[in-house]
């Protein structure tokens, strides 16, 4: 079924915003090994890494709060207005990170300012996904909802791809000293570009017809966020969906979210090769996410998620073991492709699944809160990984593989306790 011009604009606007989120988050992951001593200087490199990851985790932990806050208003005043606010706040935060003074310049104020900006980033990023995902799912035809779910979610790894390419260009052009001095700042300055493009596209977006119809019928909830908890059925749906998101987030941040640090700090891979491997990883996630969205339209959301969870449980330790002991780029790339494909691409079914799980009057609040709520536990994955691996020597592949299995088992449990939603009519 061909899309109307407005459906295309809505989909593109949401996709671009989610791309910016991926762009910012992977930039931070890339520079953590470099800037850890600039903001958290210590004689112990592991402590510096942990402190910088804590600043990164702040972004993730703030996202559920932002998802709940902006989702609540998205249900009350419309999806488009919230999308405009979140993209501006997020873009400004990314750009401002490049202006931060370091510990050498201002002392203790450096990490405080970094933390403050990461709080801001997480808050606006939390609202970004919910409004865009819901608006897109409400706009596209039911029979192709899974396909557009996968496409929308592919914006995140697409942002990773662009960030990986930019990181590769900058690190290839600058010496280690120059990158540590000012190169990392250039990366964050570039974040204003995708944000500006997304904002221009969103100016042409119209609000959801499904939401407008509910508003005209005066069926909009006065307190959408509160209704999630006071309505027994909606509270149950929220908690069951949260299991799926917790498993997905934990697995994601144990693999793609931790790979830059794993490659550089625990495997001794040079920055240039590390950036190449991350381009391979994010390209795999991009294609895999679209693929899973398409598959979920055929076999259902639960089965699509379940299949990949089982594969990750079976393959996690052998693949991480192979990656850890690989010595050549192409050998490492093969392991990275398979790990990323089985462990991260289940996200392709999520925009459709969450939009189908909740009614229109609380859809933005519930979807945004659940999606980002998975980060309450999932965001801890990199910190858990660093603590596990720092003194483990030859056990690194087994411990990291176990961490992936943990997230995958949680996801599998989630698919068992949630119903299939593919045939749900979200216009009601």
HUCORNOR-V56086 format. One record per residue. RES is the residue in three letters. PHI is phi in whole degrees, -180 to 180 (* if undefined). D_CENTER is the distance of its C-alpha to the mean C-alpha in Angstrom with 1 decimal. Layout:
RES;PHI;D_CENTER
RES;PHI;D_CENTER
This chain:
UNK;*;29.2
UNK;-72;28.9
UNK;-86;26.6
UNK;-76;28.3
UNK;-59;27.6
UNK;-67;25.9
UNK;-62;23.5
UNK;-66;22.6
UNK;-65;22.1
UNK;-61;19.8
UNK;-63;17.7
UNK;-65;17.6
UNK;-62;17.0
UNK;-69;13.9
UNK;-62;12.6
UNK;-65;13.5
UNK;-64;11.8
UNK;-71;8.3
UNK;-64;9.5
UNK;-63;10.4
UNK;-60;7.1
UNK;-62;6.1
UNK;-61;9.8
UNK;-66;10.1
UNK;-64;7.7
UNK;-75;9.4
UNK;-59;12.6
UNK;-64;12.6
UNK;-63;12.2
UNK;-64;14.9
UNK;-90;17.3
UNK;-53;17.1
UNK;-63;20.0
UNK;-90;21.9
UNK;-94;21.7
UNK;-55;21.9
UNK;-81;25.6
UNK;-77;25.6
UNK;-113;24.1
UNK;-132;25.0
UNK;-65;28.1
UNK;-159;29.6
UNK;-73;32.0
UNK;-106;29.7
UNK;-62;26.7
UNK;-63;24.8
UNK;-63;25.2
UNK;-63;23.9
UNK;-61;20.8
UNK;-61;20.2
UNK;-64;20.8
UNK;-70;18.4
UNK;-64;15.6
UNK;-62;16.7
UNK;-64;16.1
UNK;-68;12.5
UNK;-64;12.1
UNK;-54;13.8
UNK;-59;10.9
UNK;-69;8.8
UNK;-69;12.0
UNK;-74;12.9
UNK;-63;10.1
UNK;-60;12.1
UNK;-66;15.1
UNK;-64;13.9
UNK;-62;12.8
UNK;-69;16.3
UNK;-64;18.1
UNK;-72;17.1
UNK;-63;16.9
UNK;-59;20.5
UNK;-77;21.7
UNK;-63;20.1
UNK;-76;22.2
UNK;-90;25.2
UNK;-117;25.4
UNK;114;23.3
UNK;-72;19.9
UNK;-62;20.8
UNK;-59;22.0
UNK;-67;18.8
UNK;-61;16.8
UNK;-68;19.3
UNK;-67;19.0
UNK;-66;15.3
UNK;-69;15.1
UNK;-69;18.2
UNK;-63;17.1
UNK;-68;13.9
UNK;-64;15.9
UNK;-63;18.7
UNK;-63;16.7
UNK;-63;15.3
UNK;-62;18.9
UNK;-65;20.5
UNK;-60;18.8
UNK;-71;21.0
UNK;-95;24.0
UNK;-64;23.8
UNK;-78;26.9
UNK;-94;26.9
UNK;-58;28.7
UNK;-63;31.8
UNK;-84;32.0
UNK;-130;31.6
UNK;68;31.3
UNK;-61;29.5
UNK;-66;28.2
UNK;-61;25.8
UNK;-67;23.4
UNK;-64;24.0
UNK;-65;23.0
UNK;-61;19.9
UNK;-60;18.9
UNK;-61;19.9
UNK;-67;17.7
UNK;-68;14.6
UNK;-59;15.7
UNK;-62;16.0
UNK;-58;12.6
UNK;-63;10.9
UNK;-62;13.5
UNK;-72;13.1
UNK;-64;9.3
UNK;-61;9.8
UNK;-79;12.4
UNK;-64;10.9
UNK;-66;8.9
UNK;-58;11.9
UNK;-66;14.7
UNK;-67;13.6
UNK;-66;12.8
UNK;-66;16.0
UNK;-60;18.1
UNK;-67;17.4
UNK;-66;18.1
UNK;-76;21.2
UNK;-94;22.4
UNK;-87;22.3
UNK;-64;25.0
UNK;-58;24.7
UNK;-71;25.8
UNK;-125;22.9
UNK;-61;20.1
UNK;-64;18.5
UNK;-63;18.7
UNK;-74;17.1
UNK;-61;14.4
UNK;-64;13.6
UNK;-64;14.2
UNK;-59;12.0
UNK;-68;8.9
UNK;-67;10.2
UNK;-60;9.7
UNK;-63;6.2
UNK;-67;8.3
UNK;-64;11.2
UNK;-62;10.1
UNK;-62;9.8
UNK;-61;13.2
UNK;-62;14.8
UNK;-65;13.8
UNK;-64;15.2
UNK;-66;18.3
UNK;-63;18.8
UNK;-61;18.5
UNK;-63;21.0
UNK;-62;23.4
UNK;-68;23.5
UNK;-68;24.0
UNK;-75;26.5
UNK;-91;28.4
UNK;-119;28.6
UNK;-75;30.2
UNK;-57;28.5
UNK;-65;30.4
UNK;-65;29.5
UNK;-65;25.8
UNK;-68;25.9
UNK;-81;28.2
UNK;-144;26.5
UNK;-62;24.3
UNK;-64;21.1
UNK;-67;22.0
UNK;-58;22.2
UNK;-57;18.6
UNK;-73;17.5
UNK;-61;20.3
UNK;-67;19.1
UNK;-64;16.0
UNK;-70;18.5
UNK;-69;19.3
UNK;-62;16.3
UNK;-64;16.2
UNK;-66;20.0
UNK;-63;19.8
UNK;-62;17.3
UNK;-63;19.7
UNK;-62;22.7
UNK;-66;21.5
UNK;-69;20.6
UNK;-61;24.1
UNK;-95;25.4
UNK;-77;23.2
UNK;-100;25.3
UNK;-70;24.2
UNK;-62;23.8
UNK;-64;27.3
UNK;-63;26.5
UNK;-69;25.7
UNK;-59;28.7
UNK;-64;31.0
UNK;-65;30.0
UNK;-65;30.6
UNK;-66;34.0
UNK;-86;34.9
UNK;56;34.0
UNK;-107;31.8
UNK;-80;28.9
UNK;-66;28.2
UNK;-70;29.5
UNK;-133;27.1
UNK;-55;24.2
UNK;-65;22.3
UNK;-68;25.5
UNK;-63;26.3
UNK;-59;23.3
UNK;-92;25.2
UNK;-82;28.8
UNK;-87;28.6
UNK;-58;29.0
UNK;-66;27.6
UNK;-69;24.4
UNK;-63;23.9
UNK;-63;24.3
UNK;-61;21.8
UNK;-60;19.2
UNK;-67;19.8
UNK;-69;20.0
UNK;-66;16.7
UNK;-64;15.1
UNK;-63;16.4
UNK;-61;14.4
UNK;-68;11.0
UNK;-64;12.2
UNK;-63;13.1
UNK;-63;10.1
UNK;-64;7.9
UNK;-64;11.0
UNK;-66;11.5
UNK;-62;8.3
UNK;-81;8.8
UNK;-85;12.4
UNK;-106;12.3
UNK;-57;10.1
UNK;-70;9.0
UNK;-109;12.8
UNK;-56;14.5
UNK;-57;15.5
UNK;-74;17.2
UNK;-58;18.6
UNK;-66;20.1
UNK;-82;21.5
UNK;-95;22.6
UNK;-109;23.4
UNK;-114;24.5
UNK;71;26.0
UNK;-77;24.5
UNK;-65;25.3
UNK;-58;22.7
UNK;-64;23.7
UNK;-68;23.4
UNK;-60;20.1
UNK;-66;18.7
UNK;-64;20.3
UNK;-65;18.8
UNK;-71;15.2
UNK;-65;16.2
UNK;-61;17.4
UNK;-63;14.3
UNK;-72;11.9
UNK;-65;14.8
UNK;-64;15.0
UNK;-63;11.5
UNK;-60;12.2
UNK;-67;15.5
UNK;-66;14.7
UNK;-64;12.2
UNK;-63;15.0
UNK;-60;17.5
UNK;-66;16.1
UNK;-60;16.0
UNK;-64;19.6
UNK;-62;20.7
UNK;-65;19.5
UNK;-75;21.9
UNK;-94;24.7
UNK;-103;24.4
UNK;104;22.3
UNK;-68;18.9
UNK;-62;20.1
UNK;-65;21.8
UNK;-61;19.0
UNK;-68;16.7
UNK;-65;19.7
UNK;-60;20.9
UNK;-72;17.8
UNK;-64;17.8
UNK;-64;21.5
UNK;-61;21.1
UNK;-65;18.6
UNK;-61;21.2
UNK;-71;24.0
UNK;-98;22.7
UNK;-54;20.6
UNK;-66;23.5
UNK;-58;25.5
UNK;-71;22.7
UNK;-66;21.7
UNK;-62;25.5
UNK;-64;26.1
UNK;-64;23.4
UNK;-63;24.7
UNK;-98;28.3
UNK;-69;27.8
UNK;-119;29.6
UNK;-113;29.1
UNK;-55;26.2
UNK;-67;26.5
UNK;-66;26.8
UNK;-63;23.6
UNK;-61;21.9
UNK;-62;23.1
UNK;-64;21.7
UNK;-61;18.3
UNK;-58;18.2
UNK;-69;19.3
UNK;-59;17.0
UNK;-62;13.8
UNK;-64;15.3
UNK;-83;16.3
UNK;-99;13.5
UNK;-124;10.2
UNK;-84;11.4
UNK;-60;12.2
UNK;-58;9.1
UNK;-59;11.6
UNK;-91;13.8
UNK;-72;11.7
UNK;-55;12.3
UNK;-68;15.9
UNK;-58;16.3
UNK;-69;15.2
UNK;-67;17.2
UNK;-79;20.1
UNK;-82;20.1
UNK;-126;21.0
UNK;-72;23.9
UNK;-54;23.7
UNK;-67;24.9
UNK;-129;22.0
UNK;-61;19.4
UNK;-66;17.2
UNK;-61;17.7
UNK;-67;17.2
UNK;-64;14.2
UNK;-64;12.2
UNK;-69;13.6
UNK;-65;13.0
UNK;-56;9.4
UNK;-79;8.7
UNK;-63;11.8
UNK;-62;10.6
UNK;-80;9.4
UNK;-56;13.1
UNK;-103;13.9
UNK;-62;10.8
UNK;-67;10.4
UNK;-79;13.9
UNK;-53;13.4
UNK;-63;13.9
UNK;-67;16.8
UNK;-60;18.3
UNK;-62;18.1
UNK;-62;19.9
UNK;-65;22.5
UNK;-68;23.1
UNK;-88;23.5
UNK;-58;25.4
UNK;-124;28.7
UNK;-102;28.4
UNK;50;29.9
UNK;-71;30.4
UNK;-89;28.2
UNK;-51;24.9
UNK;-60;24.1
UNK;-72;25.1
UNK;-70;23.3
UNK;-68;19.9
UNK;-61;20.7
UNK;-62;21.5
UNK;-61;18.2
UNK;-66;16.5
UNK;-62;19.3
UNK;-57;18.7
UNK;-63;15.2
UNK;-69;16.6
UNK;-67;19.6
UNK;-60;17.8
UNK;-60;16.0
UNK;-62;19.5
UNK;-61;21.1
UNK;-60;18.8
UNK;-69;19.9
UNK;-79;23.5
UNK;-98;23.6
UNK;-101;21.9
UNK;-82;24.0
UNK;-75;23.4
UNK;-123;22.4
UNK;-54;22.9
UNK;-97;26.2
UNK;-71;25.5
UNK;-92;26.7
UNK;-84;24.3
UNK;-84;26.9
UNK;-91;28.9
